[in-house]
Amino acid sequence: MADLIYEVHNHLARITLNRPKQLNCFSEEMIRLWTEALEDVRDNDDVYALLLSGNGKAFCAGGDVKAMAAGDGFFESHEDISSTALARKNSLWKGIQRIPLLLEEIDKPVVAKIHGAAVGAGLDMALMCDVRIAGE
């Protein structure tokens, strides 16, 4: 099961975060897939709008703290990111920090459908959207 589902139908792109057991916390795979999907939305003239949502009981609870503590998640790198502050910054810049930058580059309406938790980086991503619709 993919950590993120991306589909386009009738000119509407949908990105669905798909780690419901982890409250849709970011994984390395999710970050990669999200970046690829946002690049497609930005560059695809057949896409008129984007809807972001999360499967399960949360929109996105941000970074996967358990994975980060284990050295995985979006801190995972093939480089030694702990060697310098610059190495860590560059690792984040090439990964999770690309997502809000890409959201800003999209010239189409971006709507976040928020239910449950939107915490940390998950809240940041929701706030980057043009419209946010929230419910319990």
C-alpha positions in Angstrom: 0.0 0.0 0.0 1.5 3.3 -1.1 2.0 6.0 1.6 0.3 8.6 -0.8 -2.4 8.2 -3.4 -2.3 10.6 -6.4 -5.0 10.7 -9.0 -6.4 13.0 -11.6 -10.0 12.8 -12.8 -12.1 15.5 -14.6 -9.3 18.1 -14.3 -9.2 17.7 -10.5 -6.0 16.3 -8.9 -6.3 14.5 -5.6 -3.5 13.8 -3.2 -4.5 11.6 -0.3 -2.1 10.9 2.5 -2.3 7.2 3.2 -0.7 6.2 6.4 -3.8 6.1 8.6 -2.3 3.9 11.4 0.4 6.6 11.8 -2.1 9.5 11.5 -0.6 10.2 8.1 2.8 11.2 9.5 5.5 11.9 6.9 7.6 9.0 5.7 10.5 9.1 3.2 8.2 7.5 0.6 5.4 9.9 1.2 7.7 12.9 0.8 9.0 11.6 -2.5 5.6 10.8 -3.8 4.1 14.1 -2.6 6.9 16.0 -4.3 6.4 14.1 -7.6 2.6 14.7 -7.5 3.0 18.4 -6.8 5.4 18.8 -9.7 2.9 17.1 -11.9 0.0 19.3 -10.7 2.2 22.4 -11.3 3.3 21.4 -14.8 0.1 19.7 -16.1 -2.2 22.0 -17.9 -5.0 19.5 -17.8 -5.2 19.9 -14.0 -7.4 22.8 -12.9 -7.3 22.4 -9.1 -5.9 20.2 -6.3 -7.6 18.6 -3.3 -5.4 17.4 -0.4 -6.8 15.0 2.2 -5.8 12.2 4.5 -7.1 8.7 5.0 -8.2 7.6 8.5 -8.9 9.8 11.5 -6.3 12.6 10.9 -5.2 14.9 8.1 -1.5 14.8 9.0 0.2 14.6 12.3 3.5 16.0 10.9 6.8 14.2 11.2 6.9 10.6 12.3 8.6 11.1 15.7 9.2 7.4 16.2 10.9 7.1 12.8 13.0 10.2 13.4 14.2 8.8 16.8 15.3 5.7 15.0 17.1 7.7 12.3 14.5 7.0 9.6 11.6 9.1 8.2 12.5 12.4 6.7 15.8 12.5 8.6 16.9 9.3 6.7 19.7 10.0 4.4 22.5 8.2 2.6 24.7 11.1 3.6 25.9 11.7 7.2 23.4 14.5 8.0 24.6 14.7 11.5 28.1 15.7 10.5 27.3 19.4 10.2 24.3 21.7 10.5 24.7 22.5 6.8 24.4 18.8 5.8 21.2 18.5 7.9 19.7 21.7 6.4 20.5 20.6 2.8 19.0 17.1 3.5 15.7 18.8 4.7 15.8 21.3 1.8 15.9 18.5 -0.8 13.2 16.6 1.0 10.3 17.7 3.1 10.9 21.4 2.7 10.3 21.1 -1.1 6.6 20.4 -0.4 5.6 23.9 0.8 7.7 25.5 -1.9 6.0 23.5 -4.6 2.6 24.3 -3.1 3.5 28.0 -3.4 4.5 27.5 -7.1 1.2 25.9 -8.1 -0.9 28.4 -10.1 -4.1 26.6 -9.4 -6.5 26.5 -6.5 -5.3 24.2 -3.8 -7.8 23.0 -1.2 -7.0 21.1 2.1 -9.8 18.9 3.4 -8.8 18.7 7.1 -10.4 16.3 9.5 -8.8 15.4 12.9 -5.2 16.3 13.6 -3.2 18.7 11.5 0.0 19.1 13.6 3.5 20.4 13.0 4.6 19.9 9.4 1.0 18.7 8.6 -0.4 22.0 9.7 2.3 23.8 7.8 1.2 22.0 4.6 -2.5 22.8 5.2 -1.7 26.4 5.8 0.1 26.6 2.4 -3.2 25.8 0.7 -5.4 28.5 -0.7 -8.5 27.2 1.0 -8.8 25.0 4.1 -12.0 23.2 5.0 -12.0 21.6 8.5 -14.2 19.3 10.4 -14.1 17.0 13.4 
